[in-house]
Amino acid sequence: MATRNSVEVVNNFWRQVWQSKNPEAVDRLVAEDFVITTGGVEVRSRETFKKWIAAFLASIDDFRFDVVEIFQNETGDRVVSRWMVTGRNNGFMGSPACGSPITMTGTAVMHVREDGLLQHNWVERNALEVHRNLAGVEHVA
């Protein structure tokens, strides 16, 4: 069975949107009815997703996005990617913009349609740990 290279589709999304800090690239890369489920909350549609991205990017100065690992299932309709975001706090999660360093890790599971557009992204990230770090709360083992 031939499989499509959905890893390249998702890597292109990471490059065009997050690494280039360009929410407008979403128009070319995701389905009109795209959904991102982030921490259990659904963000629906391209337009709403672009606003969500812009707000996220605005909250982290010196934003950098790196792919740690990426692979796809046999049929190519699912891609899993571990990633890391670094930068400086500019109001992340409603915190005061103090310039403190931010390091966030996450995992995304992407549904890639046959036409190469992204349909759904389920993402989990260590936002609680980042929030605690910004608040000066010690981590409990």
PyRosetta script that sets phi, psi and omega in degrees:
from pyrosetta import init, pose_from_sequence

init()
pose = pose_from_sequence("MATRNSVEVVNNFWRQVWQSKNPEAVDRLVAEDFVITTGGVEVRSRETFKKWIAAFLASIDDFRFDVVEIFQNETGDRVVSRWMVTGRNNGFMGSPACGSPITMTGTAVMHVREDGLLQHNWVERNALEVHRNLAGVEHVA")
pose.set_psi(1, 126.6)
pose.set_omega(1, 179.0)
pose.set_phi(2, -78.5)
pose.set_psi(2, 139.2)
pose.set_omega(2, 177.7)
pose.set_phi(3, -116.7)
pose.set_psi(3, 154.5)
pose.set_omega(3, 177.2)
pose.set_phi(4, -87.6)
pose.set_psi(4, 160.2)
pose.set_omega(4, 179.5)
pose.set_phi(5, -92.9)
pose.set_psi(5, 77.6)
pose.set_omega(5, -179.8)
pose.set_phi(6, -75.8)
pose.set_psi(6, -19.5)
pose.set_omega(6, 173.7)
pose.set_phi(7, -59.1)
pose.set_psi(7, -43.0)
pose.set_omega(7, 179.2)
pose.set_phi(8, -66.1)
pose.set_psi(8, -36.4)
pose.set_omega(8, 177.0)
pose.set_phi(9, -59.1)
pose.set_psi(9, -48.0)
pose.set_omega(9, -178.1)
pose.set_phi(10, -71.0)
pose.set_psi(10, -40.9)
pose.set_omega(10, 176.2)
pose.set_phi(11, -59.2)
pose.set_psi(11, -38.6)
pose.set_omega(11, 177.0)
pose.set_phi(12, -63.6)
pose.set_psi(12, -41.0)
pose.set_omega(12, 175.7)
pose.set_phi(13, -60.2)
pose.set_psi(13, -48.3)
pose.set_omega(13, 178.1)
pose.set_phi(14, -57.2)
pose.set_psi(14, -45.3)
pose.set_omega(14, -178.8)
pose.set_phi(15, -64.7)
pose.set_psi(15, -52.2)
pose.set_omega(15, -172.0)
pose.set_phi(16, -69.6)
pose.set_psi(16, -37.4)
pose.set_omega(16, -174.8)
pose.set_phi(17, -95.8)
pose.set_psi(17, -61.2)
pose.set_omega(17, -171.0)
pose.set_phi(18, -82.4)
pose.set_psi(18, -48.1)
pose.set_omega(18, -178.2)
pose.set_phi(19, -70.9)
pose.set_psi(19, -30.7)
pose.set_omega(19, 176.6)
pose.set_phi(20, -88.9)
pose.set_psi(20, -5.3)
pose.set_omega(20, -179.8)
pose.set_phi(21, 54.6)
pose.set_psi(21, 50.3)
pose.set_omega(21, -173.4)
pose.set_phi(22, -129.4)
pose.set_psi(22, 85.0)
pose.set_omega(22, 179.4)
pose.set_phi(23, -57.2)
pose.set_psi(23, -28.4)
pose.set_omega(23, -177.9)
pose.set_phi(24, -64.9)
pose.set_psi(24, -22.0)
pose.set_omega(24, 178.2)
pose.set_phi(25, -64.2)
pose.set_psi(25, -19.0)
pose.set_omega(25, 177.8)
pose.set_phi(26, -53.9)
pose.set_psi(26, -35.8)
pose.set_omega(26, -177.6)
pose.set_phi(27, -56.8)
pose.set_psi(27, -30.1)
pose.set_omega(27, -178.3)
pose.set_phi(28, -93.5)
pose.set_psi(28, -14.5)
pose.set_omega(28, -166.3)
pose.set_phi(29, -117.0)
pose.set_psi(29, -17.7)
pose.set_omega(29, -178.7)
pose.set_phi(30, -124.2)
pose.set_psi(30, 154.9)
pose.set_omega(30, 178.2)
pose.set_phi(31, -65.4)
pose.set_psi(31, 153.2)
pose.set_omega(31, 179.1)
pose.set_phi(32, -55.2)
pose.set_psi(32, -39.5)
pose.set_omega(32, -177.9)
pose.set_phi(33, -98.6)
pose.set_psi(33, 30.6)
pose.set_omega(33, 178.4)
pose.set_phi(34, -54.3)
pose.set_psi(34, 146.7)
pose.set_omega(34, 175.5)
pose.set_phi(35, -132.8)
pose.set_psi(35, 135.2)
pose.set_omega(35, 167.0)
pose.set_phi(36, -113.9)
pose.set_psi(36, 128.7)
pose.set_omega(36, 174.4)
pose.set_phi(37, -105.5)
pose.set_psi(37, 110.9)
pose.set_omega(37, -174.4)
pose.set_phi(38, -122.6)
pose.set_psi(38, 114.3)
pose.set_omega(38, -177.3)
pose.set_phi(39, 59.7)
pose.set_psi(39, 31.4)
pose.set_omega(39, 179.4)
pose.set_phi(40, 85.8)
pose.set_psi(40, -3.5)
pose.set_omega(40, 180.0)
pose.set_phi(41, -102.6)
pose.set_psi(41, 132.4)
pose.set_omega(41, 179.6)
pose.set_phi(42, -93.6)
pose.set_psi(42, 131.0)
pose.set_omega(42, 172.6)
pose.set_phi(43, -111.1)
pose.set_psi(43, 117.1)
pose.set_omega(43, -171.6)
pose.set_phi(44, -111.8)
pose.set_psi(44, 137.7)
pose.set_omega(44, 173.3)
pose.set_phi(45, 91.6)
pose.set_psi(45, 154.1)
pose.set_omega(45, 178.0)
pose.set_phi(46, -58.5)
pose.set_psi(46, -48.9)
pose.set_omega(46, -174.8)
pose.set_phi(47, -60.9)
pose.set_psi(47, -45.2)
pose.set_omega(47, 179.7)
pose.set_phi(48, -66.4)
pose.set_psi(48, -38.8)
pose.set_omega(48, 178.3)
pose.set_phi(49, -62.8)
pose.set_psi(49, -42.3)
pose.set_omega(49, 179.0)
pose.set_phi(50, -61.5)
pose.set_psi(50, -40.6)
pose.set_omega(50, 177.5)
pose.set_phi(51, -65.0)
pose.set_psi(51, -40.3)
pose.set_omega(51, 178.9)
pose.set_phi(52, -62.0)
pose.set_psi(52, -44.7)
pose.set_omega(52, 178.7)
pose.set_phi(53, -61.7)
pose.set_psi(53, -47.6)
pose.set_omega(53, -178.3)
pose.set_phi(54, -58.8)
pose.set_psi(54, -42.6)
pose.set_omega(54, 179.3)
pose.set_phi(55, -66.2)
pose.set_psi(55, -40.4)
pose.set_omega(55, 178.2)
pose.set_phi(56, -61.8)
pose.set_psi(56, -49.1)
pose.set_omega(56, -179.5)
pose.set_phi(57, -62.0)
pose.set_psi(57, -38.5)
pose.set_omega(57, -179.1)
pose.set_phi(58, -66.4)
pose.set_psi(58, -22.9)
pose.set_omega(58, -176.5)
pose.set_phi(59, -86.6)
pose.set_psi(59, -3.9)
pose.set_omega(59, -179.7)
pose.set_phi(60, -134.0)
pose.set_psi(60, 109.4)
pose.set_omega(60, 175.0)
pose.set_phi(61, -74.7)
pose.set_psi(61, 157.6)
pose.set_omega(61, -179.6)
pose.set_phi(62, 52.9)
pose.set_psi(62, 37.3)
pose.set_omega(62, -175.9)
pose.set_phi(63, -60.1)
pose.set_psi(63, 131.5)
pose.set_omega(63, 175.5)
pose.set_phi(64, -137.1)
pose.set_psi(64, 136.3)
pose.set_omega(64, 180.0)
pose.set_phi(65, -122.6)
pose.set_psi(65, 123.1)
pose.set_omega(65, 179.6)
pose.set_phi(66, -125.2)
pose.set_psi(66, 137.4)
pose.set_omega(66, 174.1)
pose.set_phi(67, -84.2)
pose.set_psi(67, 127.4)
pose.set_omega(67, 179.3)
pose.set_phi(68, -91.7)
pose.set_psi(68, -42.6)
pose.set_omega(68, -177.6)
pose.set_phi(69, -158.9)
pose.set_psi(69, 147.1)
pose.set_omega(69, 179.8)
pose.set_phi(70, -153.2)
pose.set_psi(70, 138.1)
pose.set_omega(70, 177.2)
pose.set_phi(71, -157.5)
pose.set_psi(71, 164.7)
pose.set_omega(71, -178.1)
pose.set_phi(72, -126.7)
pose.set_psi(72, 163.0)
pose.set_omega(72, 175.0)
pose.set_phi(73, -77.8)
pose.set_psi(73, 176.6)
pose.set_omega(73, -173.8)
pose.set_phi(74, -60.8)
pose.set_psi(74, -39.5)
pose.set_omega(74, -177.2)
pose.set_phi(75, -85.1)
pose.set_psi(75, -13.3)
pose.set_omega(75, 177.7)
pose.set_phi(76, 83.7)
pose.set_psi(76, 8.6)
pose.set_omega(76, 179.3)
pose.set_phi(77, -91.3)
pose.set_psi(77, -7.1)
pose.set_omega(77, 175.9)
pose.set_phi(78, -131.3)
pose.set_psi(78, 136.0)
pose.set_omega(78, 175.8)
pose.set_phi(79, -128.0)
pose.set_psi(79, 135.6)
pose.set_omega(79, 176.1)
pose.set_phi(80, -113.1)
pose.set_psi(80, 133.5)
pose.set_omega(80, -179.3)
pose.set_phi(81, -138.0)
pose.set_psi(81, 130.0)
pose.set_omega(81, 169.0)
pose.set_phi(82, -97.5)
pose.set_psi(82, 140.2)
pose.set_omega(82, -174.4)
pose.set_phi(83, -142.7)
pose.set_psi(83, 168.7)
pose.set_omega(83, 177.6)
pose.set_phi(84, -139.2)
pose.set_psi(84, 134.9)
pose.set_omega(84, 174.6)
pose.set_phi(85, -113.6)
pose.set_psi(85, 134.3)
pose.set_omega(85, 173.6)
pose.set_phi(86, -129.9)
pose.set_psi(86, 158.6)
pose.set_omega(86, 178.3)
pose.set_phi(87, 164.7)
pose.set_psi(87, -156.2)
pose.set_omega(87, -178.6)
pose.set_phi(88, -128.2)
pose.set_psi(88, 140.7)
pose.set_omega(88, -174.7)
pose.set_phi(89, -64.0)
pose.set_psi(89, 122.5)
pose.set_omega(89, 173.4)
pose.set_phi(90, -126.1)
pose.set_psi(90, 43.0)
pose.set_omega(90, 180.0)
pose.set_phi(91, 101.4)
pose.set_psi(91, 22.6)
pose.set_omega(91, -179.7)
pose.set_phi(92, -58.1)
pose.set_psi(92, 133.0)
pose.set_omega(92, 179.8)
pose.set_phi(93, 54.7)
pose.set_psi(93, 33.0)
pose.set_omega(93, 177.1)
pose.set_phi(94, 78.3)
pose.set_psi(94, 6.7)
pose.set_omega(94, 179.9)
pose.set_phi(95, -76.2)
pose.set_psi(95, 160.1)
pose.set_omega(95, 174.8)
pose.set_phi(96, -61.6)
pose.set_psi(96, 141.1)
pose.set_omega(96, -179.6)
pose.set_phi(97, -75.0)
pose.set_psi(97, 91.7)
pose.set_omega(97, -172.9)
pose.set_phi(98, -106.6)
pose.set_psi(98, -7.6)
pose.set_omega(98, -179.9)
pose.set_phi(99, 79.4)
pose.set_psi(99, 5.5)
pose.set_omega(99, 178.5)
pose.set_phi(100, -62.2)
pose.set_psi(100, 148.8)
pose.set_omega(100, 178.6)
pose.set_phi(101, -66.6)
pose.set_psi(101, 144.7)
pose.set_omega(101, 176.4)
pose.set_phi(102, -123.4)
pose.set_psi(102, 132.4)
pose.set_omega(102, 168.9)
pose.set_phi(103, -130.9)
pose.set_psi(103, 118.3)
pose.set_omega(103, -178.8)
pose.set_phi(104, -125.5)
pose.set_psi(104, 134.9)
pose.set_omega(104, 174.7)
pose.set_phi(105, -114.3)
pose.set_psi(105, 154.7)
pose.set_omega(105, 179.7)
pose.set_phi(106, -159.9)
pose.set_psi(106, 170.4)
pose.set_omega(106, 177.2)
pose.set_phi(107, -131.2)
pose.set_psi(107, 132.4)
pose.set_omega(107, 178.0)
pose.set_phi(108, -120.2)
pose.set_psi(108, 136.4)
pose.set_omega(108, 170.8)
pose.set_phi(109, -113.9)
pose.set_psi(109, 117.0)
pose.set_omega(109, -175.0)
pose.set_phi(110, -107.8)
pose.set_psi(110, 136.5)
pose.set_omega(110, 169.9)
pose.set_phi(111, -95.6)
pose.set_psi(111, 117.7)
pose.set_omega(111, -179.1)
pose.set_phi(112, -107.0)
pose.set_psi(112, 122.2)
pose.set_omega(112, 179.0)
pose.set_phi(113, -73.7)
pose.set_psi(113, 165.5)
pose.set_omega(113, 179.2)
pose.set_phi(114, -60.3)
pose.set_psi(114, -29.2)
pose.set_omega(114, 179.9)
pose.set_phi(115, -82.6)
pose.set_psi(115, 2.7)
pose.set_omega(115, 177.1)
pose.set_phi(116, 88.3)
pose.set_psi(116, -0.8)
pose.set_omega(116, 176.3)
pose.set_phi(117, -84.7)
pose.set_psi(117, 147.4)
pose.set_omega(117, 175.4)
pose.set_phi(118, -80.9)
pose.set_psi(118, 133.2)
pose.set_omega(118, -178.6)
pose.set_phi(119, -103.3)
pose.set_psi(119, -39.3)
pose.set_omega(119, -176.1)
pose.set_phi(120, -150.7)
pose.set_psi(120, 144.7)
pose.set_omega(120, 175.1)
pose.set_phi(121, -131.5)
pose.set_psi(121, 117.3)
pose.set_omega(121, 172.6)
pose.set_phi(122, -99.7)
pose.set_psi(122, 121.2)
pose.set_omega(122, -175.3)
pose.set_phi(123, -130.9)
pose.set_psi(123, 137.9)
pose.set_omega(123, 173.1)
pose.set_phi(124, -126.2)
pose.set_psi(124, 141.2)
pose.set_omega(124, -178.7)
pose.set_phi(125, -144.2)
pose.set_psi(125, 164.9)
pose.set_omega(125, -177.1)
pose.set_phi(126, -86.5)
pose.set_psi(126, 49.8)
pose.set_omega(126, -177.4)
pose.set_phi(127, -62.1)
pose.set_psi(127, -36.9)
pose.set_omega(127, 179.4)
pose.set_phi(128, -61.0)
pose.set_psi(128, -44.9)
pose.set_omega(128, 179.7)
pose.set_phi(129, -65.6)
pose.set_psi(129, -38.7)
pose.set_omega(129, 176.6)
pose.set_phi(130, -64.1)
pose.set_psi(130, -46.0)
pose.set_omega(130, 179.2)
pose.set_phi(131, -59.4)
pose.set_psi(131, -46.1)
pose.set_omega(131, 178.8)
pose.set_phi(132, -61.7)
pose.set_psi(132, -40.9)
pose.set_omega(132, 179.2)
pose.set_phi(133, -61.8)
pose.set_psi(133, -44.2)
pose.set_omega(133, 179.5)
pose.set_phi(134, -66.4)
pose.set_psi(134, -30.9)
pose.set_omega(134, -179.6)
pose.set_phi(135, -84.3)
pose.set_psi(135, -5.9)
pose.set_omega(135, -179.7)
pose.set_phi(136, 77.6)
pose.set_psi(136, 20.3)
pose.set_omega(136, 179.9)
pose.set_phi(137, -88.0)
pose.set_psi(137, 131.5)
pose.set_omega(137, 178.4)
pose.set_phi(138, -70.9)
pose.set_psi(138, 146.1)
pose.set_omega(138, 177.8)
pose.set_phi(139, -77.8)
pose.set_psi(139, 136.5)
pose.set_omega(139, 178.4)
pose.set_phi(140, -100.6)
pose.set_psi(140, 130.4)
pose.set_omega(140, -178.4)
pose.set_phi(141, -78.7)
pose.dump_pdb("model.pdb")
